[in-house]
Amino acid sequence: MNRAIRVVLAFLLILSIFSAVACSGERVFEHCELGIRLPRAFKEKEAREGFDLEASDGHISVGITRFSFDAVIKDGILATHTPLKFAEVYQGLIDSGTVGPLRESGDIPYFIYRESAAAGDIFFMPTFYRTPYAYFVITFVSPSDITDSVRDELLGYAKTVFVDPKYV
């Protein structure tokens, strides 16, 4: 093959690799051993009380909270719960009259609840995970109602959650 053709092909290969990476359309947010992939529009922001890490696209916020087994045992929560059982316990701790039923999407437990604030209602959809060292709650927060289509979009994000392989 002609040297000029090889150089052009190598250049095109490198260009296509950079284009694929730059345009992947997602950003990874990690806290301790757990991460989530979100659309590139999400940016990390100062975490509100109750979240260890928070990201937002300007409308939806995603908060990650880690509960180490040592910490939950002090509160009487077993370190052997499944994510579903932990979700049941967590749901019982929510002080809101508008807590929806506990559901599962695949192996991801979740429920939706609403809290009233001065600026209006805020809707929450916590999802639940377990790693070898802790429970995690990833909470999706929206200032508008979490309709079926929004819920499906958020559950799509929830399905991108991963445990860093070095912790497994």
Disulfide bonds with the S-S distance in Angstrom:
none
